[in-house]
């Protein structure tokens, strides 16, 4: 029972990075639309933000599997 609750918790926790990634790329698109000459600078910042937000999701799923394994 506890292992399945870990996965439900991870599913809920994955909403945060998903929203964060959406906001990062929405700001990137808005910035490029306003200043097309800043695209290369904004693109590197957006990719860094994406990587950091995605790392949180990867750490979360690893933690969910570790906790599931320790509960069984």
C-alpha positions in Angstrom: 0.0 0.0 0.0 2.8 2.5 0.9 4.6 1.9 -2.4 1.6 2.9 -4.4 1.1 6.0 -2.3 4.7 7.0 -3.2 3.8 6.9 -6.9 0.7 8.9 -6.3 2.8 11.4 -4.4 5.3 11.6 -7.2 2.5 12.1 -9.7 1.2 15.1 -7.8 4.8 16.4 -7.3 5.4 16.2 -11.1 2.9 18.9 -11.6 5.3 21.5 -10.2 8.1 20.9 -12.7 5.6 20.6 -15.5 4.1 24.0 -14.7 7.6 25.5 -14.3 8.8 24.2 -17.7 5.6 25.7 -19.3 6.3 29.1 -17.7 10.0 29.0 -18.7 9.2 28.5 -22.4 6.3 30.9 -22.3 8.7 33.6 -21.0 11.2 32.6 -23.7 8.7 32.9 -26.5 7.5 36.3 -25.1 11.0 37.6 -24.8 12.0 36.5 -28.4 8.8 38.1 -29.7 9.7 41.4 -28.1 13.4 41.4 -28.9 14.3 38.9 -31.7 18.0 40.0 -31.5 18.2 38.5 -28.0 17.2 35.0 -29.1 20.6 33.3 -28.6 21.0 34.8 -25.1 17.4 33.9 -24.1 17.7 30.4 -25.6 20.6 29.4 -23.4 18.9 30.7 -20.3 15.7 28.9 -21.2 17.5 25.6 -21.8 19.3 26.0 -18.4 16.0 26.6 -16.7 14.4 23.6 -18.4 17.3 21.4 -17.3 17.0 22.5 -13.7 13.2 22.1 -13.6 13.5 18.7 -15.2 16.2 17.7 -12.7 13.7 18.2 -9.9 11.3 15.8 -11.7 14.1 13.2 -12.1 15.1 13.5 -8.5 11.5 13.1 -7.5 11.0 9.9 -9.4 14.3 8.4 -8.1 13.2 9.3 -4.6 9.8 7.7 -5.1 11.4 4.4 -6.3 13.9 4.4 -3.4 11.1 4.9 -0.9 9.0 2.2 -2.6 11.9 -0.2 -2.4 12.6 0.6 1.3 8.9 0.0 2.2 8.8 -3.5 0.8 
